[in-house]
Amino acid sequence: MMGQLKRNLALAAAWGLCVTAGSAQAVPQLQLDLDADDAFYSGDAETIQTTSDTFSVYLYLSPLSNANETALLADTYYISIALTPQRAAPGMLGSFDVNGGEVRVTQDMTYGRPPLELALDGTSPSDPGDLAPHGIFDTFFYEVAVQFSAGAQTAVYNTQDVRFADGFDSTVDCSSVDCMYFVKIDIDKSDLSDAVQLHFDGYNTSTRNGDIDITKGNDPGFVPFSHDAETVVPEPTGLLLFSAGLLLVGRTLRRQR
């Protein structure tokens, strides 16, 4: 309960900073984006979505002006990959690959709400800094540890408003413009059952241990739910239009024979 309260307070504080800073600078310290040809932002779900089977997930770190960037870069961050819709029962639902490594669903996953609720040494439970349910949890999830590199930077952009192809620029001169650090993981869900999809969240070690200190004002904490990401099935209307188009082409070809 205390971990959840701290997370809610941190979320309010973070978005308070964003609102006062103005829409042009309303960029959370941590946010996700998808490098996928069909990626789009869903206003209804308030998340970045894709129907692709293969794509990359980018986690961004945009330090505040008073942040100790050396300490931020030394921290370990996590990307959680959760099943949607919510699933409580284990089952054989295929697999997905993370950076070429297979994750069996649900055998290699944990049921509950991320972060993983163990101390980093794996010996004892800790106060969980659980993410808000936001219609996703509790469910099975898989956690990937990542670390930012000082040499991997891109121009700052808000993933809620700008798509990856238009915003990502790793060639920018960070001495003259604001930049954020990035790390990516490659996903292939070609072997995943059609019964489930994947939802992505991101957070740092403080969130994982449930000890976010919002008084510091520079702890990235977690990706706000409005800047997370997920896979979805194609809209039925889109499939119907596609099928109708194929049928029309087939009839045209038959008439020309």
C-alpha positions as CSV (number, residue, x, y, z in Angstrom):
1,M,0.0,0.0,0.0
2,M,2.8,2.4,0.9
3,G,4.6,1.7,-2.3
4,Q,1.5,2.4,-4.4
5,L,0.8,5.6,-2.4
6,K,4.3,6.9,-3.2
7,R,3.9,6.0,-6.8
8,N,0.6,7.9,-7.1
9,L,2.1,11.0,-5.3
10,A,5.1,10.8,-7.7
11,L,2.8,10.6,-10.7
12,A,0.9,13.7,-9.5
13,A,4.2,15.5,-8.9
14,A,5.7,14.6,-12.2
15,W,2.6,15.7,-14.2
16,G,2.4,18.9,-12.1
17,L,5.9,19.7,-13.3
18,C,4.9,19.0,-16.9
19,V,1.8,21.2,-16.8
20,T,3.7,24.2,-15.3
21,A,6.5,23.8,-17.8
22,G,4.1,24.2,-20.7
23,S,3.0,21.8,-23.4
24,A,6.3,22.3,-25.4
25,Q,8.3,20.9,-22.6
26,A,5.8,18.4,-21.2
27,V,8.1,15.4,-21.6
28,P,8.3,12.9,-18.7
29,Q,11.8,11.8,-17.5
30,L,11.0,8.3,-18.6
31,Q,8.9,7.4,-21.7
32,L,8.5,4.6,-24.2
33,D,8.2,4.6,-27.9
34,L,7.8,2.0,-30.7
35,D,9.9,1.7,-33.8
36,A,7.3,0.1,-36.0
37,D,6.0,1.0,-39.5
38,D,2.4,1.2,-38.3
39,A,2.9,2.6,-34.8
40,F,0.2,5.1,-33.7
41,Y,-1.0,6.8,-30.6
42,S,-4.4,5.7,-29.3
43,G,-6.3,8.5,-27.5
44,D,-8.8,6.0,-26.2
45,A,-6.2,3.7,-24.7
46,E,-3.8,6.6,-24.0
47,T,-0.9,4.5,-25.2
48,I,1.3,3.9,-28.3
49,Q,0.2,0.9,-30.2
50,T,1.3,-1.3,-33.1
51,T,-0.1,-4.4,-34.9
52,S,3.4,-5.5,-36.1
53,D,4.9,-8.8,-35.1
54,T,8.5,-7.5,-35.2
55,F,9.5,-4.0,-33.8
56,S,11.8,-2.3,-31.3
57,V,10.8,-0.8,-28.0
58,Y,12.7,2.3,-27.0
59,L,13.0,3.5,-23.4
60,Y,14.0,7.2,-23.1
61,L,15.6,9.0,-20.1
62,S,15.3,12.8,-20.2
63,P,17.1,14.2,-17.2
64,L,15.8,17.3,-15.4
65,S,18.2,20.3,-15.3
66,N,19.0,19.6,-11.7
67,A,19.6,15.9,-12.1
68,N,22.8,14.1,-11.5
69,E,23.2,12.6,-14.9
70,T,26.2,10.4,-13.8
71,A,24.0,8.8,-11.2
72,L,21.1,8.4,-13.5
73,L,23.2,6.6,-16.1
74,A,24.7,4.4,-13.4
75,D,21.2,3.2,-12.4
76,T,19.6,0.0,-13.7
77,Y,16.2,0.4,-15.5
78,Y,13.6,-2.2,-16.4
79,I,11.1,-2.8,-19.2
80,S,8.2,-5.0,-18.2
81,I,6.4,-7.0,-20.9
82,A,2.9,-8.0,-19.8
83,L,0.1,-10.1,-21.3
84,T,-3.1,-8.5,-22.3
85,P,-6.0,-9.1,-21.7
86,Q,-5.4,-9.9,-18.1
87,R,-4.6,-13.6,-17.6
88,A,-4.4,-15.4,-14.3
89,A,-4.2,-19.1,-15.4
90,P,-0.9,-20.5,-16.8
91,G,-1.1,-21.9,-20.3
92,M,0.7,-22.8,-23.5
93,L,0.4,-19.5,-25.5
94,G,3.4,-19.7,-27.7
95,S,6.4,-17.4,-27.1
96,F,8.0,-14.1,-28.0
97,D,11.7,-13.1,-28.5
98,V,13.5,-10.3,-26.7
99,N,16.8,-9.4,-28.4
100,G,16.8,-12.9,-29.9
101,G,16.1,-14.8,-26.7
102,E,12.9,-16.8,-26.4
103,V,10.4,-16.1,-23.6
104,R,7.8,-18.9,-23.2
105,V,4.3,-17.8,-22.4
106,T,3.5,-18.2,-19.5
107,Q,6.2,-20.6,-18.2
108,D,9.0,-17.9,-18.2
109,M,6.8,-15.2,-16.8
110,T,5.6,-14.0,-13.4
111,Y,2.0,-13.5,-12.3
112,G,1.1,-10.2,-10.6
113,R,1.9,-6.6,-11.1
114,P,5.5,-5.4,-11.9
115,P,8.0,-4.6,-10.7
116,L,9.2,-8.1,-9.5
117,E,8.6,-8.2,-5.7
118,L,11.9,-9.5,-4.6
119,A,15.0,-7.7,-3.1
120,L,17.8,-7.3,-5.7
121,D,19.7,-10.1,-4.0
122,G,16.7,-12.4,-4.4
123,T,16.7,-13.5,-0.8
124,S,13.7,-11.6,0.7
125,P,10.5,-9.8,-0.2
126,S,10.6,-6.1,-0.4
127,D,7.9,-3.4,-0.4
128,P,6.7,-3.5,-4.0
129,G,6.6,-0.2,-6.0
130,D,3.7,-1.7,-8.0
131,L,2.6,0.1,-11.1
132,A,-0.9,1.3,-11.3
133,P,-3.3,-1.4,-12.7
134,H,-4.5,0.9,-15.6
135,G,-6.5,-2.0,-17.0
136,I,-3.5,-4.2,-17.5
137,F,-2.6,-5.8,-14.2
138,D,-2.7,-8.3,-12.5
139,T,-1.4,-10.5,-15.3
140,F,1.6,-12.5,-16.3
141,F,4.7,-10.3,-17.1
142,Y,8.4,-10.6,-18.0
143,E,11.0,-8.1,-16.8
144,V,14.1,-7.0,-18.8
145,A,16.9,-5.1,-17.1
146,V,18.6,-2.4,-19.2
147,Q,21.1,0.4,-18.8
148,F,21.5,3.7,-20.6
149,S,24.8,4.6,-22.2
150,A,26.2,8.2,-22.4
151,G,26.9,7.7,-26.1
152,A,23.3,6.8,-27.0
153,Q,21.3,10.0,-27.2
154,T,18.5,11.5,-29.4
155,A,16.8,14.8,-29.6
156,V,14.0,15.3,-27.1
157,Y,10.5,14.7,-28.3
158,N,7.2,13.8,-26.6
159,T,6.2,10.2,-27.6
160,Q,2.6,11.0,-26.9
161,D,2.6,13.6,-29.8
162,V,5.3,12.6,-32.2
163,R,6.0,9.2,-33.8
164,F,9.4,7.6,-33.8
165,A,10.2,8.2,-37.4
166,D,9.6,11.9,-37.0
167,G,11.2,12.4,-33.5
168,F,14.2,10.1,-33.2
169,D,17.5,11.6,-34.2
170,S,20.7,10.2,-32.9
171,T,22.8,12.4,-35.1
172,V,21.8,15.6,-33.3
173,D,24.5,17.8,-31.6
174,C,23.6,17.5,-27.9
175,S,25.8,20.4,-27.0
176,S,23.4,22.8,-28.7
177,V,20.0,21.2,-28.2
178,D,18.3,19.2,-25.4
179,C,18.8,15.5,-25.7
180,M,17.6,12.4,-23.9
181,Y,19.3,9.0,-23.6
182,F,17.8,5.9,-25.2
183,V,18.0,2.1,-24.9
184,K,16.1,-0.4,-27.1
185,I,15.0,-4.0,-27.1
186,D,14.0,-5.9,-30.2
187,I,10.7,-7.8,-30.1
188,D,9.5,-10.6,-32.3
189,K,6.0,-12.0,-31.4
190,S,5.5,-14.0,-34.5
191,D,5.1,-17.2,-32.4
192,L,2.8,-15.6,-29.8
193,S,-0.8,-17.0,-29.6
194,D,-3.4,-14.7,-31.1
195,A,-5.3,-14.9,-27.8
196,V,-2.9,-12.5,-26.1
197,Q,-1.0,-9.3,-26.8
198,L,2.0,-7.5,-25.1
199,H,2.0,-4.4,-23.0
200,F,5.2,-2.5,-22.2
201,D,6.0,-0.4,-19.1
202,G,9.3,1.1,-17.8
203,Y,10.8,2.0,-14.4
204,N,14.0,2.4,-12.5
205,T,15.5,0.6,-9.5
206,S,13.9,3.0,-7.0
207,T,10.5,2.0,-8.3
208,R,11.4,-1.7,-8.3
209,N,12.4,-1.5,-4.7
210,G,9.4,0.6,-3.7
211,D,11.5,3.4,-2.3
212,I,10.8,6.4,-4.6
213,D,11.7,9.7,-2.8
214,I,9.5,12.3,-4.5
215,T,11.2,15.0,-2.3
216,K,14.3,14.8,-4.4
217,G,12.4,16.0,-7.5
218,N,14.8,14.3,-9.9
219,D,14.0,10.5,-9.6
220,P,12.7,9.4,-12.9
221,G,10.7,6.6,-11.2
222,F,8.5,5.2,-14.0
223,V,6.9,5.7,-17.4
224,P,3.5,7.5,-17.0
225,F,0.7,5.4,-18.3
226,S,0.1,7.9,-21.1
227,H,3.5,7.2,-22.5
228,D,3.6,3.4,-22.4
229,A,3.2,1.0,-25.3
230,E,1.5,-2.2,-26.4
231,T,0.6,-4.4,-29.3
232,V,-2.9,-4.8,-30.6
233,V,-4.7,-6.9,-33.2
234,P,-5.8,-5.1,-36.4
235,E,-9.1,-3.4,-36.4
236,P,-11.9,-5.7,-37.8
237,T,-12.9,-2.9,-40.2
238,G,-9.4,-2.8,-41.6
239,L,-9.4,-6.5,-42.1
240,L,-12.8,-6.4,-43.9
241,L,-11.6,-3.6,-46.2
242,F,-8.4,-5.5,-46.9
243,S,-10.4,-8.7,-47.7
244,A,-12.8,-6.7,-49.9
245,G,-9.9,-5.3,-51.8
246,L,-8.5,-8.7,-52.4
247,L,-11.8,-10.0,-53.6
248,L,-12.2,-7.0,-56.0
249,V,-8.8,-7.6,-57.4
250,G,-9.5,-11.3,-57.9
251,R,-12.8,-10.5,-59.8
252,T,-11.0,-8.0,-62.0
253,L,-8.3,-10.5,-62.9
254,R,-10.8,-13.2,-63.7
255,R,-12.7,-10.8,-66.0
256,Q,-9.5,-9.9,-67.9
257,R,-8.7,-13.6,-68.7
